[in-house]
Amino acid sequence: MASELTPQQVLREWLLTMLGELGGSVPTARALKVMEQRYGALLSEEDWTLTKRGDESKWWNRTRFERKNMERAKLLVPASVSRGIWTLTEAGWEEYRRIPKVDPTVEIVEEPRDSSPAQPPNEPAGKVSPSRAEVNTQRIIRSTAVADHVKRIHDHTCQVCGIRLTTPKGAYSEAAHIQPLGHPHSGPDIVANVLCLCPNHHLLFDFGTLSVSDDLIVTDHSSESSLGHLREASGHLIERDYLAYHRNHHGR
Ligand SMILES: [Zn+2]
């Protein structure tokens, strides 16, 4: 097993990747957890030894050091401003997009930065007309890249209730299509037509018990009460046309 410390540059790339994929900002405690989950297996024995002070592993100590380096390089919002939330700056996002992505099947689309505050980095292309395969029933082949991308941006947190379910196999959430994919709706399988929801809110949304206004206010029509604002994440633009389709379809 390797005994060298993971280089600062590698820690920086991991940090950027993690932040980018989680939508650009992550609280410190969560950053530690996610980094551990994703990269723990790649760390060396030396990385896992404790610092001289003995209160943390060397790799985490060095990751926090790298966070400061990145702050100085203006890739992260200063800790004094972001209050413990590790947050990418515009330059940080640019740096994130420069990192070669591991999955060669995901197409990287470079968009002008000013088009929207929510231009998703490395958004999977998805399918405007999902392909259909005739088996016994007609099944729509969904792009799991799109669903996975949205779930990752929200870190599996329901956009309606904020609940994040955890299972022994990891966090669980569902990707809900706003304008349904199947006939006769023919909604597109793209990020802008997908919400990250818990199973309960996915079901209620699909049945039209929940609707979402253009201002992203969620209404529960079983009690005609507002459930507040849909939780947003940078990197996930929700196309209002699909919300309107969903409301019209359910007579809202
Ligand atoms: Zn929920």
py3Dmol code that shows the C-alpha trace and the ligand (Angstrom):
import py3Dmol

protein = """\
ATOM      1  CA  MET A   1       0.000   0.000   0.000  1.00  0.00           C
ATOM      2  CA  ALA A   2       1.190   3.475  -0.812  1.00  0.00           C
ATOM      3  CA  SER A   3       2.667   5.306   2.126  1.00  0.00           C
ATOM      4  CA  GLU A   4       3.009   8.754   0.608  1.00  0.00           C
ATOM      5  CA  LEU A   5       0.702  11.590   1.406  1.00  0.00           C
ATOM      6  CA  THR A   6      -1.795  12.489  -1.280  1.00  0.00           C
ATOM      7  CA  PRO A   7      -0.480  15.642  -2.998  1.00  0.00           C
ATOM      8  CA  GLN A   8      -2.167  18.972  -2.253  1.00  0.00           C
ATOM      9  CA  GLN A   9      -3.043  19.328  -5.947  1.00  0.00           C
ATOM     10  CA  VAL A  10      -4.995  16.066  -5.863  1.00  0.00           C
ATOM     11  CA  LEU A  11      -6.800  17.121  -2.693  1.00  0.00           C
ATOM     12  CA  ARG A  12      -7.715  20.349  -4.456  1.00  0.00           C
ATOM     13  CA  GLU A  13      -9.163  18.494  -7.439  1.00  0.00           C
ATOM     14  CA  TRP A  14     -11.184  16.226  -5.183  1.00  0.00           C
ATOM     15  CA  LEU A  15     -12.458  19.203  -3.252  1.00  0.00           C
ATOM     16  CA  LEU A  16     -13.462  21.049  -6.410  1.00  0.00           C
ATOM     17  CA  THR A  17     -15.155  17.955  -7.819  1.00  0.00           C
ATOM     18  CA  MET A  18     -17.084  17.354  -4.629  1.00  0.00           C
ATOM     19  CA  LEU A  19     -18.189  20.972  -4.347  1.00  0.00           C
ATOM     20  CA  GLY A  20     -19.141  21.206  -8.012  1.00  0.00           C
ATOM     21  CA  GLU A  21     -21.168  18.031  -7.969  1.00  0.00           C
ATOM     22  CA  LEU A  22     -23.000  19.038  -4.807  1.00  0.00           C
ATOM     23  CA  GLY A  23     -24.063  22.331  -6.293  1.00  0.00           C
ATOM     24  CA  GLY A  24     -21.270  24.647  -5.175  1.00  0.00           C
ATOM     25  CA  SER A  25     -21.635  24.850  -1.403  1.00  0.00           C
ATOM     26  CA  VAL A  26     -21.279  22.332   1.381  1.00  0.00           C
ATOM     27  CA  PRO A  27     -21.052  22.747   5.182  1.00  0.00           C
ATOM     28  CA  THR A  28     -17.686  21.731   6.647  1.00  0.00           C
ATOM     29  CA  ALA A  29     -18.916  18.626   8.459  1.00  0.00           C
ATOM     30  CA  ARG A  30     -20.598  17.399   5.310  1.00  0.00           C
ATOM     31  CA  ALA A  31     -17.523  18.125   3.220  1.00  0.00           C
ATOM     32  CA  LEU A  32     -15.530  15.835   5.500  1.00  0.00           C
ATOM     33  CA  LYS A  33     -18.118  13.068   5.270  1.00  0.00           C
ATOM     34  CA  VAL A  34     -18.519  13.215   1.501  1.00  0.00           C
ATOM     35  CA  MET A  35     -14.774  13.400   0.884  1.00  0.00           C
ATOM     36  CA  GLU A  36     -14.324  10.382   3.119  1.00  0.00           C
ATOM     37  CA  GLN A  37     -17.049   8.420   1.319  1.00  0.00           C
ATOM     38  CA  ARG A  38     -15.813   9.273  -2.141  1.00  0.00           C
ATOM     39  CA  TYR A  39     -12.075   9.225  -1.751  1.00  0.00           C
ATOM     40  CA  GLY A  40     -11.432   7.295   1.455  1.00  0.00           C
ATOM     41  CA  ALA A  41     -10.385   4.212  -0.471  1.00  0.00           C
ATOM     42  CA  LEU A  42      -7.825   6.214  -2.464  1.00  0.00           C
ATOM     43  CA  LEU A  43      -6.070   7.606   0.595  1.00  0.00           C
ATOM     44  CA  SER A  44      -2.771   6.111   1.761  1.00  0.00           C
ATOM     45  CA  GLU A  45      -1.969   4.722   5.184  1.00  0.00           C
ATOM     46  CA  GLU A  46       0.079   7.833   5.810  1.00  0.00           C
ATOM     47  CA  ASP A  47      -2.938  10.006   4.951  1.00  0.00           C
ATOM     48  CA  TRP A  48      -4.910   8.272   7.662  1.00  0.00           C
ATOM     49  CA  THR A  49      -2.345   8.778  10.427  1.00  0.00           C
ATOM     50  CA  LEU A  50      -3.071  11.549  12.888  1.00  0.00           C
ATOM     51  CA  THR A  51      -1.452  14.952  12.914  1.00  0.00           C
ATOM     52  CA  LYS A  52       1.013  15.844  15.684  1.00  0.00           C
ATOM     53  CA  ARG A  53      -1.781  17.445  17.624  1.00  0.00           C
ATOM     54  CA  GLY A  54      -3.600  14.141  17.307  1.00  0.00           C
ATOM     55  CA  ASP A  55      -7.042  15.594  16.757  1.00  0.00           C
ATOM     56  CA  GLU A  56      -7.544  14.773  13.085  1.00  0.00           C
ATOM     57  CA  SER A  57      -6.158  12.709  10.227  1.00  0.00           C
ATOM     58  CA  LYS A  58      -3.392  14.159   8.105  1.00  0.00           C
ATOM     59  CA  TRP A  59      -5.456  14.083   4.925  1.00  0.00           C
ATOM     60  CA  TRP A  60      -8.266  16.080   6.473  1.00  0.00           C
ATOM     61  CA  ASN A  61      -5.831  18.517   7.996  1.00  0.00           C
ATOM     62  CA  ARG A  62      -4.242  18.970   4.586  1.00  0.00           C
ATOM     63  CA  THR A  63      -7.623  19.265   2.897  1.00  0.00           C
ATOM     64  CA  ARG A  64      -8.513  22.098   5.259  1.00  0.00           C
ATOM     65  CA  PHE A  65      -5.138  23.650   4.486  1.00  0.00           C
ATOM     66  CA  GLU A  66      -5.954  23.356   0.788  1.00  0.00           C
ATOM     67  CA  ARG A  67      -9.309  25.015   1.416  1.00  0.00           C
ATOM     68  CA  LYS A  68      -7.374  28.027   2.725  1.00  0.00           C
ATOM     69  CA  ASN A  69      -5.075  27.964  -0.315  1.00  0.00           C
ATOM     70  CA  MET A  70      -8.124  27.954  -2.550  1.00  0.00           C
ATOM     71  CA  GLU A  71      -9.613  30.830  -0.615  1.00  0.00           C
ATOM     72  CA  ARG A  72      -6.404  32.812  -1.227  1.00  0.00           C
ATOM     73  CA  ALA A  73      -6.604  31.891  -4.922  1.00  0.00           C
ATOM     74  CA  LYS A  74     -10.180  33.252  -4.873  1.00  0.00           C
ATOM     75  CA  LEU A  75     -11.640  29.889  -5.833  1.00  0.00           C
ATOM     76  CA  LEU A  76     -13.693  29.766  -2.637  1.00  0.00           C
ATOM     77  CA  VAL A  77     -15.719  32.378  -0.798  1.00  0.00           C
ATOM     78  CA  PRO A  78     -13.774  33.508   2.329  1.00  0.00           C
ATOM     79  CA  ALA A  79     -14.737  31.474   5.400  1.00  0.00           C
ATOM     80  CA  SER A  80     -15.493  34.698   7.275  1.00  0.00           C
ATOM     81  CA  VAL A  81     -18.206  35.471   4.717  1.00  0.00           C
ATOM     82  CA  SER A  82     -19.579  32.000   4.026  1.00  0.00           C
ATOM     83  CA  ARG A  83     -19.893  31.128   7.746  1.00  0.00           C
ATOM     84  CA  GLY A  84     -18.566  27.622   7.632  1.00  0.00           C
ATOM     85  CA  ILE A  85     -20.130  26.724   4.288  1.00  0.00           C
ATOM     86  CA  TRP A  86     -17.488  25.856   1.730  1.00  0.00           C
ATOM     87  CA  THR A  87     -18.640  27.765  -1.312  1.00  0.00           C
ATOM     88  CA  LEU A  88     -17.257  28.008  -4.847  1.00  0.00           C
ATOM     89  CA  THR A  89     -16.752  31.430  -6.400  1.00  0.00           C
ATOM     90  CA  GLU A  90     -17.220  32.041 -10.128  1.00  0.00           C
ATOM     91  CA  ALA A  91     -13.501  31.352 -10.568  1.00  0.00           C
ATOM     92  CA  GLY A  92     -13.966  28.181  -8.535  1.00  0.00           C
ATOM     93  CA  TRP A  93     -16.692  27.010 -10.887  1.00  0.00           C
ATOM     94  CA  GLU A  94     -14.420  27.677 -13.844  1.00  0.00           C
ATOM     95  CA  GLU A  95     -11.688  25.664 -12.204  1.00  0.00           C
ATOM     96  CA  TYR A  96     -14.174  22.864 -11.502  1.00  0.00           C
ATOM     97  CA  ARG A  97     -15.156  22.722 -15.155  1.00  0.00           C
ATOM     98  CA  ARG A  98     -11.510  22.438 -16.155  1.00  0.00           C
ATOM     99  CA  ILE A  99     -11.090  19.205 -14.222  1.00  0.00           C
ATOM    100  CA  PRO A 100     -11.274  16.273 -16.632  1.00  0.00           C
ATOM    101  CA  LYS A 101     -14.406  14.302 -15.868  1.00  0.00           C
ATOM    102  CA  VAL A 102     -14.012  10.597 -15.293  1.00  0.00           C
ATOM    103  CA  ASP A 103     -17.152   9.484 -17.080  1.00  0.00           C
ATOM    104  CA  PRO A 104     -16.431   9.781 -20.835  1.00  0.00           C
ATOM    105  CA  THR A 105     -20.090   9.194 -21.742  1.00  0.00           C
ATOM    106  CA  VAL A 106     -21.154  12.455 -20.155  1.00  0.00           C
ATOM    107  CA  GLU A 107     -20.832  15.271 -22.595  1.00  0.00           C
ATOM    108  CA  ILE A 108     -19.409  18.503 -21.264  1.00  0.00           C
ATOM    109  CA  VAL A 109     -21.306  21.451 -22.643  1.00  0.00           C
ATOM    110  CA  GLU A 110     -19.654  24.816 -22.201  1.00  0.00           C
ATOM    111  CA  GLU A 111     -22.278  27.505 -21.824  1.00  0.00           C
ATOM    112  CA  PRO A 112     -21.803  31.234 -21.347  1.00  0.00           C
ATOM    113  CA  ARG A 113     -21.681  31.941 -17.613  1.00  0.00           C
ATOM    114  CA  ASP A 114     -24.040  34.871 -17.632  1.00  0.00           C
ATOM    115  CA  SER A 115     -26.990  33.029 -19.165  1.00  0.00           C
ATOM    116  CA  SER A 116     -28.384  32.051 -15.782  1.00  0.00           C
ATOM    117  CA  PRO A 117     -27.286  31.814 -12.176  1.00  0.00           C
ATOM    118  CA  ALA A 118     -28.211  28.172 -12.348  1.00  0.00           C
ATOM    119  CA  GLN A 119     -26.281  26.941 -15.343  1.00  0.00           C
ATOM    120  CA  PRO A 120     -25.518  23.368 -14.380  1.00  0.00           C
ATOM    121  CA  PRO A 121     -21.887  22.395 -14.696  1.00  0.00           C
ATOM    122  CA  ASN A 122     -21.350  19.395 -16.872  1.00  0.00           C
ATOM    123  CA  GLU A 123     -25.035  18.771 -17.256  1.00  0.00           C
ATOM    124  CA  PRO A 124     -25.805  15.419 -18.833  1.00  0.00           C
ATOM    125  CA  ALA A 125     -27.312  15.876 -22.267  1.00  0.00           C
ATOM    126  CA  GLY A 126     -30.338  13.684 -21.563  1.00  0.00           C
ATOM    127  CA  LYS A 127     -32.893  13.016 -24.222  1.00  0.00           C
ATOM    128  CA  VAL A 128     -35.533  15.327 -25.578  1.00  0.00           C
ATOM    129  CA  SER A 129     -37.400  12.317 -26.954  1.00  0.00           C
ATOM    130  CA  PRO A 130     -36.525   9.363 -24.765  1.00  0.00           C
ATOM    131  CA  SER A 131     -36.058   6.253 -26.847  1.00  0.00           C
ATOM    132  CA  ARG A 132     -38.637   3.540 -26.480  1.00  0.00           C
ATOM    133  CA  ALA A 133     -38.088  -0.171 -26.516  1.00  0.00           C
ATOM    134  CA  GLU A 134     -40.879  -2.551 -27.419  1.00  0.00           C
ATOM    135  CA  VAL A 135     -40.769  -5.363 -24.907  1.00  0.00           C
ATOM    136  CA  ASN A 136     -44.061  -6.659 -23.570  1.00  0.00           C
ATOM    137  CA  THR A 137     -45.124  -3.230 -22.601  1.00  0.00           C
ATOM    138  CA  GLN A 138     -43.768  -0.069 -24.024  1.00  0.00           C
ATOM    139  CA  ARG A 139     -41.065   1.101 -21.667  1.00  0.00           C
ATOM    140  CA  ILE A 140     -39.294   4.376 -21.750  1.00  0.00           C
ATOM    141  CA  ILE A 141     -35.560   4.135 -21.385  1.00  0.00           C
ATOM    142  CA  ARG A 142     -34.612   6.964 -19.096  1.00  0.00           C
ATOM    143  CA  SER A 143     -31.250   8.541 -18.945  1.00  0.00           C
ATOM    144  CA  THR A 144     -30.070   7.638 -15.458  1.00  0.00           C
ATOM    145  CA  ALA A 145     -27.325  10.220 -15.935  1.00  0.00           C
ATOM    146  CA  VAL A 146     -29.955  12.959 -15.759  1.00  0.00           C
ATOM    147  CA  ALA A 147     -31.638  11.524 -12.661  1.00  0.00           C
ATOM    148  CA  ASP A 148     -28.316  10.872 -10.945  1.00  0.00           C
ATOM    149  CA  HIS A 149     -27.091  14.364 -11.728  1.00  0.00           C
ATOM    150  CA  VAL A 150     -30.131  16.033 -10.152  1.00  0.00           C
ATOM    151  CA  LYS A 151     -30.003  13.781  -7.095  1.00  0.00           C
ATOM    152  CA  ARG A 152     -26.332  14.551  -6.665  1.00  0.00           C
ATOM    153  CA  ILE A 153     -26.840  18.300  -6.957  1.00  0.00           C
ATOM    154  CA  HIS A 154     -29.383  18.092  -4.126  1.00  0.00           C
ATOM    155  CA  ASP A 155     -27.392  15.493  -2.240  1.00  0.00           C
ATOM    156  CA  HIS A 156     -30.558  13.365  -2.144  1.00  0.00           C
ATOM    157  CA  THR A 157     -32.446  16.001  -0.153  1.00  0.00           C
ATOM    158  CA  CYS A 158     -36.148  16.337  -0.992  1.00  0.00           C
ATOM    159  CA  GLN A 159     -36.846  19.710  -2.596  1.00  0.00           C
ATOM    160  CA  VAL A 160     -40.237  19.872  -0.859  1.00  0.00           C
ATOM    161  CA  CYS A 161     -39.608  18.766   2.724  1.00  0.00           C
ATOM    162  CA  GLY A 162     -35.822  18.836   3.052  1.00  0.00           C
ATOM    163  CA  ILE A 163     -35.688  15.252   4.273  1.00  0.00           C
ATOM    164  CA  ARG A 164     -32.691  13.169   3.261  1.00  0.00           C
ATOM    165  CA  LEU A 165     -33.292   9.443   3.611  1.00  0.00           C
ATOM    166  CA  THR A 166     -30.361   7.220   4.383  1.00  0.00           C
ATOM    167  CA  THR A 167     -30.184   3.478   3.866  1.00  0.00           C
ATOM    168  CA  PRO A 168     -27.386   0.955   4.458  1.00  0.00           C
ATOM    169  CA  LYS A 169     -26.597   1.419   0.760  1.00  0.00           C
ATOM    170  CA  GLY A 170     -26.375   5.195   1.008  1.00  0.00           C
ATOM    171  CA  ALA A 171     -28.749   8.109   0.628  1.00  0.00           C
ATOM    172  CA  TYR A 172     -31.984   7.558  -1.260  1.00  0.00           C
ATOM    173  CA  SER A 173     -34.050  10.023  -3.256  1.00  0.00           C
ATOM    174  CA  GLU A 174     -36.135   9.920  -6.391  1.00  0.00           C
ATOM    175  CA  ALA A 175     -35.979  11.891  -9.602  1.00  0.00           C
ATOM    176  CA  ALA A 176     -39.462  13.138 -10.455  1.00  0.00           C
ATOM    177  CA  HIS A 177     -40.205  14.259 -13.990  1.00  0.00           C
ATOM    178  CA  ILE A 178     -42.296  17.414 -13.975  1.00  0.00           C
ATOM    179  CA  GLN A 179     -43.832  16.956 -17.421  1.00  0.00           C
ATOM    180  CA  PRO A 180     -44.183  13.160 -17.526  1.00  0.00           C
ATOM    181  CA  LEU A 181     -42.153  11.219 -20.049  1.00  0.00           C
ATOM    182  CA  GLY A 182     -44.820   8.847 -21.301  1.00  0.00           C
ATOM    183  CA  HIS A 183     -47.588   9.219 -23.844  1.00  0.00           C
ATOM    184  CA  PRO A 184     -49.381  11.554 -24.224  1.00  0.00           C
ATOM    185  CA  HIS A 185     -47.158  13.996 -22.310  1.00  0.00           C
ATOM    186  CA  SER A 186     -43.836  13.319 -24.006  1.00  0.00           C
ATOM    187  CA  GLY A 187     -41.870  15.407 -21.505  1.00  0.00           C
ATOM    188  CA  PRO A 188     -38.129  15.631 -22.084  1.00  0.00           C
ATOM    189  CA  ASP A 189     -35.673  13.642 -19.998  1.00  0.00           C
ATOM    190  CA  ILE A 190     -33.481  16.596 -19.153  1.00  0.00           C
ATOM    191  CA  VAL A 191     -32.274  18.148 -15.901  1.00  0.00           C
ATOM    192  CA  ALA A 192     -34.627  21.156 -16.193  1.00  0.00           C
ATOM    193  CA  ASN A 193     -37.631  18.788 -16.177  1.00  0.00           C
ATOM    194  CA  VAL A 194     -36.611  16.851 -13.071  1.00  0.00           C
ATOM    195  CA  LEU A 195     -37.051  17.411  -9.328  1.00  0.00           C
ATOM    196  CA  CYS A 196     -35.250  15.614  -6.530  1.00  0.00           C
ATOM    197  CA  LEU A 197     -37.959  14.351  -4.154  1.00  0.00           C
ATOM    198  CA  CYS A 198     -38.499  11.886  -1.335  1.00  0.00           C
ATOM    199  CA  PRO A 199     -40.792   8.963  -2.274  1.00  0.00           C
ATOM    200  CA  ASN A 200     -43.836  10.491  -0.537  1.00  0.00           C
ATOM    201  CA  HIS A 201     -43.560  13.823  -2.264  1.00  0.00           C
ATOM    202  CA  HIS A 202     -42.761  12.145  -5.571  1.00  0.00           C
ATOM    203  CA  LEU A 203     -46.038  10.242  -5.358  1.00  0.00           C
ATOM    204  CA  LEU A 204     -48.046  13.293  -4.313  1.00  0.00           C
ATOM    205  CA  PHE A 205     -46.471  15.344  -7.089  1.00  0.00           C
ATOM    206  CA  ASP A 206     -47.221  12.703  -9.727  1.00  0.00           C
ATOM    207  CA  PHE A 207     -50.867  12.571  -8.641  1.00  0.00           C
ATOM    208  CA  GLY A 208     -51.154  16.340  -8.720  1.00  0.00           C
ATOM    209  CA  THR A 209     -51.812  16.650  -4.979  1.00  0.00           C
ATOM    210  CA  LEU A 210     -48.804  18.951  -5.037  1.00  0.00           C
ATOM    211  CA  SER A 211     -48.228  21.667  -7.567  1.00  0.00           C
ATOM    212  CA  VAL A 212     -45.442  24.199  -7.930  1.00  0.00           C
ATOM    213  CA  SER A 213     -45.977  27.798  -9.050  1.00  0.00           C
ATOM    214  CA  ASP A 214     -43.644  29.735 -11.309  1.00  0.00           C
ATOM    215  CA  ASP A 215     -42.344  31.373  -8.122  1.00  0.00           C
ATOM    216  CA  LEU A 216     -41.539  27.860  -6.923  1.00  0.00           C
ATOM    217  CA  ILE A 217     -44.138  27.929  -4.150  1.00  0.00           C
ATOM    218  CA  VAL A 218     -45.364  24.421  -3.382  1.00  0.00           C
ATOM    219  CA  THR A 219     -49.119  24.020  -2.741  1.00  0.00           C
ATOM    220  CA  ASP A 220     -50.698  20.974  -1.127  1.00  0.00           C
ATOM    221  CA  HIS A 221     -54.147  20.766  -2.745  1.00  0.00           C
ATOM    222  CA  SER A 222     -55.462  18.221  -0.233  1.00  0.00           C
ATOM    223  CA  SER A 223     -55.586  21.047   2.291  1.00  0.00           C
ATOM    224  CA  GLU A 224     -55.066  23.978  -0.070  1.00  0.00           C
ATOM    225  CA  SER A 225     -52.131  25.040   2.045  1.00  0.00           C
ATOM    226  CA  SER A 226     -48.729  26.302   1.053  1.00  0.00           C
ATOM    227  CA  LEU A 227     -45.748  24.128   1.849  1.00  0.00           C
ATOM    228  CA  GLY A 228     -43.403  27.017   1.237  1.00  0.00           C
ATOM    229  CA  HIS A 229     -40.695  27.506  -1.305  1.00  0.00           C
ATOM    230  CA  LEU A 230     -39.236  24.637  -3.280  1.00  0.00           C
ATOM    231  CA  ARG A 231     -35.646  24.091  -2.168  1.00  0.00           C
ATOM    232  CA  GLU A 232     -33.277  25.170  -4.898  1.00  0.00           C
ATOM    233  CA  ALA A 233     -29.659  24.365  -5.598  1.00  0.00           C
ATOM    234  CA  SER A 234     -27.297  26.231  -7.844  1.00  0.00           C
ATOM    235  CA  GLY A 235     -26.620  24.152 -10.899  1.00  0.00           C
ATOM    236  CA  HIS A 236     -30.250  23.052 -11.189  1.00  0.00           C
ATOM    237  CA  LEU A 237     -32.415  25.316 -13.290  1.00  0.00           C
ATOM    238  CA  ILE A 238     -36.089  24.323 -13.308  1.00  0.00           C
ATOM    239  CA  GLU A 239     -37.851  25.209 -16.534  1.00  0.00           C
ATOM    240  CA  ARG A 240     -41.101  27.009 -15.732  1.00  0.00           C
ATOM    241  CA  ASP A 241     -42.867  25.686 -18.867  1.00  0.00           C
ATOM    242  CA  TYR A 242     -42.779  22.175 -17.418  1.00  0.00           C
ATOM    243  CA  LEU A 243     -44.214  23.366 -14.102  1.00  0.00           C
ATOM    244  CA  ALA A 244     -47.016  25.058 -16.043  1.00  0.00           C
ATOM    245  CA  TYR A 245     -47.647  21.851 -17.972  1.00  0.00           C
ATOM    246  CA  HIS A 246     -47.861  19.912 -14.694  1.00  0.00           C
ATOM    247  CA  ARG A 247     -50.328  22.407 -13.215  1.00  0.00           C
ATOM    248  CA  ASN A 248     -52.508  22.487 -16.327  1.00  0.00           C
ATOM    249  CA  HIS A 249     -52.518  18.733 -16.588  1.00  0.00           C
ATOM    250  CA  HIS A 250     -53.853  18.453 -13.045  1.00  0.00           C
ATOM    251  CA  GLY A 251     -56.262  21.377 -13.457  1.00  0.00           C
ATOM    252  CA  ARG A 252     -54.435  23.637 -11.035  1.00  0.00           C
TER     253      ARG A 252
END
"""
ligand_1 = """\
1
ZN
Zn -40.267 15.193 0.742
"""
view = py3Dmol.view(width=600, height=400)
view.addModel(protein, "pdb")
view.setStyle({"model": 0}, {"cartoon": {"style": "trace"}})
view.addModel(ligand_1, "xyz")
view.setStyle({"model": 1}, {"stick": {}})
view.zoomTo()
view.show()
